[in-house]
Amino acid sequence: MDESLAVFSGVYSIVVLAIGILMLVALWKIFVKAGKPGWGAIIPFYNSYCLFEMSFGNGWLFLLCLVPCVNFIIQIIMYVKLAKAFNQSTAFAVGLIFLPFIFLPILGFGDAQYIGVSK
């Protein structure tokens, strides 16, 4: 029993690490497409600032993520605006909201171009 748990834990850890690295590289590519420094994807609060700047035009709105209950709503709005900033559909925005580990790599590695903030 203990051996199978150890094997499961090891495999689980490798899968989670692989998904984390994939997300980091995808976010790096998204930043580069938007004209931001790619290394900004690995700096904790700076990456949120850059994502909000790409989405809203004002990066300081990421501070709203620190407010309980508001953070869910502002994250949803940010993903919708990020999809529009890359000229993607509302259905793609729904994908970003519910399956970001699939749709962020599509955005980063795909042929989507950053068109800027929509008003």
Secondary structure, DSSP 8 states (H G I E B T S, - for coil): -HHHHHHHHHHHHHHHHHHHHHHHHHHHHHHHHTTS-GGGGGSHHHHHHHHHHHHHS-GGGGGGGGSTTHHHHHHHHHHHHHHHHTT--HHHHHHHHH-HHHHHHHHHHSS--------
